[in-house]
Amino acid sequence: MSERYVLAIDQGTTSTRCILFDRRATVVSVVRGEHPQSYPRPGWVEHDAARIWRDVQRLIRKALREAGIGLDQVAAIGIANQRETVVLWDRATGQPVAPAISWQDTRTEDLVARLDAGFVRERTGLPPATYFSAAKIQWLLAEHDLGARAARGDVLFGTMESWLIWNLTGGSHLTDVTNASRTMLMDLESLEWDSDLLDRFAIPRAMLPEIRSSAEIYGYFEGVPIAAAIGDQQAALFGQTCFAPGEAKCTYGTGGFLLMNTGTTPVRSSHGLITTVGYRIGAEPPVFALEGSIGTAGSLVQWMRDGLGLIGTASEIETLAATVDDNGGCYIVPAFSGLFAPYWRSEARGVIVGLTSYITKGHLARAVLEATGWQTRDVVDAMNADAGLTLTALSVDGGMTADNLLMQFVADVLQVPVVRPMVAETVSLGAAYAAGLAVGYWSDLRDLRANRHPAGRWVPAMDLDRRAAEYANWRRAVECAVLFSR
């Protein structure tokens, strides 16, 4: 019998990947295609969902060709996706009725400001923010006069995994519990759509997908089970095998996302974090997580490359930052889409603080990297306070973990070891693991743990007095970002 594999589709903010894994979680082939984002107005960020679906079809075939296998050797397909991004499409034609609105988009700021924060948090575990899906759906329905069609079920809503499941299976309208928990429409206790929230946002239930677990068979693509859907950051938590309460990971990509497993009981945050569903495997109880979301991490490096032209490729940021010993007193607060956790100030705007004639592009490069480290520190401090735990190590993944200077800085500011696994594509791996479990490709969580091998480890080395002084400077810079918006 020929070897079989699991295919993961990782539909991200700026690109889509298709990765084939074998039973040992070894990457057999990986292909990637970038897709553009459009910025029609300040604060607006949009995607072409039809383009993304075309990319997925092309990349599936390319991944199989590069591995030299056929689709009949794929045991299951799992999907990980950028969360909160909203797609509305016509049920009859299957075509989007408007551009998809990205999770980064802030056009719904006025709608969000009118929400009852306490009520929303109590029902969903989320703070009212432009980040989440509900207000985006409300805006699209009003802007394009789609309310009546949506009430009849003629216009459908989904985040990216729903859009892909619909297309892959030929019309199954489903979501998983992790993505549903990010819409600001799901009751965190019942794990169902909340009628009161639907009324407040004027969103018809008929347009919503059915909520399922993260790992079960949703349908078939040319005979292959579509057997997992999981939000990208929860997928990374699963791929990092953070299966025990207190275990945490941070994914450094376009944004930075730190999740801590809190077990089968949701922990309500009082320090600006998100209470979310971590994953649910079949009919087992859901596992919850605390999450701190950093809106701008890798995208700040992209801005330095594309917006300022100070580097030619993203990888050059580390070399440039290493030309200086410190940031020269310069701090960058990249509130391009407002400040995310633990501040949740959508009106904040990015600032560069401490500019003098001494500052060179090397200092700016270091300040860019350090901004990601300090934002991680903000989130970890809040997480320790909420969970009643002290982080003892941080598992990391994502493209930015190739930057050794950044990873050392994160270890320094957190004062804990930072560990990168052998398979850095843990978002894709988490989707593959969930799909493989659903079809029996892997037997249980112990199978998955056995596949984990560390590839890099950084330990704290910064003087504690310097760490405290630098962090105080960072917090003052954050205050400037909030004051600038007033």
C-alpha positions, 0 to 999 in steps of 0.5 A: 500500500502506498504512503498516505499524507495529510494536506494542510491549507493555511489561508493567511492574511497575505498568502496561502500555503499548502503543505503535505505532512507524513505520519512523523509530521515531516514536511513532504512539500510546501507551496505558497502564493501571495495575494494582494491586500487593497487599502481603498481608504485610511483604515480599510483593508480588503481581500478578493475572496474569489482570488483566494479560492482560485489560489487554493485550487492551484496550490493544492495541485502544485503541492501534489505535483511537487510531492509526486503523489496523487490526490488518492494518497491524501488521507484528509485535508485540514484548513487553518485560516486568518480569523475574523475576516468577513466574506459575504457571497451569493448562495446561488452563484457562489460569488462574493457580493463585496470585497472581503473585509480583513480582520485588520480593517477599522472602518466599523469603529463608530459601530463598535463604540456604541456597543455595551462592552460588559454585555459583549464580554459576558456573552462572548469573552471578547471586548468590543473591537473592530477586530472581530467579525460582527460589526463588519457583517453589519456594515456590509449588509447596510452598505450594500442593502443586503438585509432582505436577501440575507434574511432569506438565506440568499446571501451567506456569511463566513470567515475564510474557512467557511468560504473554502469549505463551501467551495471545496465541498460544493456547498456545505455551509459550516464553521468550526467553534474556534472561528465562530468564537471570533465573530462576537456572535457566539455564546461562549458557554453554549457554543451557539449563535446568540440571538440577542447579539444577532438582534443587536447587530441586525444579522439574520441567522439564516446567513450564518454557517452551522457551528461544528467541532474543529476536527470532524468530516465536513464533506469531501473534495474529489473524494478526500475528507475535509476533516478539520477547520481551525483558526490559525492561532488556535491551529498553532496552539494545537500544532505546538502540542500545547495540550495541558493548561498553562502551556503557551505559544506565540506565533509571529507573522503579520501580527503576533498572537499569544495563546495559553491553554486554560483547560476545559473551563473558560478563564474570564480576563480582567486584564485586556485579554480575549477568552476564546475556544482553543480547539474541540476534537470531535465530541470531546469537551472544548478546550479554552484559551486566553489570547493576547493579540498583537496587531502589527508584528511582521507587517511592521517589517514589511512597512519598513521594506515597502513603505520606507524602502530601508531594506530590500527583503524582510530578512535584512532587518536582522542584519541592519539591526545588528549594526548597532548595540541598542535602539539609541533611545528610539521606540516605535509603537506600530498602532497601524490598526489601533492598539490590540491586547491588552490596551484595546484602543482602536483609535490609537495611531502609530508613533516613533518616539525619541528621534534625534540626529543620532538615530540611524536606520540601524536604530530604526531596524532595532526599534522595529524588532524590539516593538514586537518583543515589548508587545509580547511582554505586555501580553504575557504580563496580562496573561500571568495575572489573569490565569494565576500562573507564571509563564515558564517557557514560550513556544514560538513559531511563524516567519519572524522566528528565523530572526535570532536577534528578535528571539533573543530579545523576546527571551530577555524581556520575558525572562523565560526560555523561548523554544522554536520547534523543528517544524516552524509551520505549526499553523499548518501542522495544527490543521493537519493534526486535527484532520488526521485525528478526525480520520484516524491517521494519528491515534491520539494526542500522545502520537502528536507529542511524540513528533515534537522536536526542538530546533532552537532555544534562547535563554534570558541574558539581559541585565534586569535593571536595563530591562526595567528601564527599557520597559518603562520607556516603552510604556511611555511611548505607548502613552504617546500613541494613545495621546496622539489620537485625541 
